[in-house]
Amino acid sequence: MTVDYNGWKSYACFFSAEYCQLYLKNQYKKCNIENPEQKSYENCYAFLYYLEHGQIYYQQAENSPLILKPILLFYGLVHLIKACILTVDPAYPETTSVLAHGVSTRKRKKQNYQFFQDEVKFQKNGLFPFMSEKMFHMKQLEGDKITMEELLELIPELDDLFLVHESKSTFIPISTQQGQLAIPDKILDYYHMTEERLKEFLTTRSDNQIEFSSEGLLFQYDKKTFTGLSPIKFNLENNAFVIPLKKENLFEFPELMVHYLLLYNLSMIARYETEWWSEMTKMMPNRDYPFIKTFLDITLKKGPFLIYEYLMN
């Protein structure tokens, strides 16, 4: 596994104000933030409570009916993200503008609505652009849109479902050889690249996390320098590293942000599109149901995993 992770049990150390204060002080020192001691004292309880509230939302979501799950999971993830932001920005939230969602969606869905083609639009202010910049040092462009299909294709654990329903794979597993990770040669055909070009391409997009050996596509992957921006993803269900088969603009999009955007839209649908949402969950008319249901099952475990990975690296 990428990190030593055991579900919510791994978070046990954080439910101590003393530990949180020490943890935040070390984080602030790494970020060269002034008065790390004082700021860590000021923020340790806020940090702890964000994590605790997030955990409660996730636990409630696990036991709730499907129609409520997206709402509980979205707000659970929001609380966990706020804890992460507090590790790099002790003044958060400085203004009310950062408290909005930071994305928008069409409130009333059109006739013949199709979930896969639905879009979310990035806003100038709010949690999404703030998280993007503070946690991943990425600038999102106001007005940019992304479809649900594009987002679902970025979830490694949905690969099997895409194969069954769409007859296409979205990721390829990375095997282990001689204590190193090995990318299958057939990826070269998908990317239309030579071996050397692929090595260069992946290395420059991984913030020093990938170091290739001289022979073949064998590499070492340093998770201690985790930034969330690497094209190498982790399939939590299969306990294996994977790489996407498409190298488009979303190639390095952090998976945590993918979960945020999908849960945001699903929570809006669950709240405001009652008729469509009820029909989808009861009648299961098309591919929307298996993809949405499976994603919600995945994000229940993967969301806290991605947050823990961020906090521990």
Secondary structure, DSSP 8 states (H G I E B T S, - for coil): --S---GGGGGGGGS-HHHHHHHHHHHHHHTT-SSHHHHHHHHHHHHHHHHHHHHHHHHHHHTS-TTTHHHHHHHHHHHHHHHHHHHH-TT-SSSGGGGS-SEE--SS--TT--GGG-EEEE-SSSHHHHHHHHHH-----TT-EEEHHHHHTT-GGGHHHHHHHHS--SEEE-EEETTEEE--TTHHHHHT--HHHHHHHHHHTTTT-EEE-SSTTEEEE-GGG--S--S-EEETTTTEEEEES--STTTT--HHHHHHHHHHHHHHHHHH-HHHHHHHHHH--STHHHHHHHHHHHHHHHHHHHHHHHHH-
